Amino acid sequence: MSLKQTAKNAIATGWDTFGRLNTTPKLTIIYYHAVTADAAEAFDAQMAYLRRTANIVPADHQGLLDPARPNVAVTFDDAFRSVRENALAALQRHRIPATIFVPTGWLGRRPGWQMETTGDAAEVVMTGEELAALPRDVVSFGSHTVDHPHLTKLAEAALDDQVRRSREVLETLLGAPIDTLAFPYGDHNDRVVERAQAAGYRQVYTVQPQPIRAGDRSIKRGRTSADPRDPPRIFAMKTRGAFDWMPMASRLKSALKGRS
């Protein structure tokens, strides 16, 4: 483990300790990418832990939250085939609803975008047929754009095309409304959020941890990164929102850089 990650985990431990004193319920949304075959058992253990300890809701949940347990939603970015092969059984076994965000321009292909995780380059995005065959009582879908670009770098016409066309493709393929979008790389600004809302998205998702309170109806929702290889203690802290401090730290760092 790197020194940077060790420091993050230490801060999270302190945040988790003080966070347990706050009885206001909140929702934590976690997100995964791939679930490789050698990580399937660990992923199953994480889902079993959630079933034992958490109130599990869909990512777009806006109703009441459990004040006595962590409230957790599970999502996957990139729609990798390994999720169907190595995670779906655990989701079904433990009755965990999950949202999969799909980059429609890469269906049935290896990802050609800039990788966030080196191991993901060997993955394959599910085909349209594979997506359509997933059980709807467990899996729901959202857009991850067409090509998985950095949206803030696109001109308005290209941005509109990415968010509108991906939605249209998924609605045709799945025969169901698609009104949620996860930003590739978490890359967004106010303009991107406004264009997504204009394209008909009800909720958009980032990659910055965020405590979501009951009744929250804002369009933007933050998420916490999870990995099947997370040590059990770290995974448990993630489900309790122990990394919610990170966006504040990022803003402080940016402010200090601006003054220097």
PyMOL commands that set and color helices and strands:
alter all, ss='L'
color gray80, all
select helices_A, chain A and resi 3-19+37-53+81-86+88-93+104-106+118-122+128-132+151-153+156-174+184-186+190-198+232-239+246-259
alter helices_A, ss='H'
color red, helices_A
select strands_A, chain A and resi 26-32+55-56+71-77+98-102+139-143+180-182+203-205+212-213+220-221+224-225
alter strands_A, ss='S'
color yellow, strands_A
deselect
rebuild
show_as cartoon
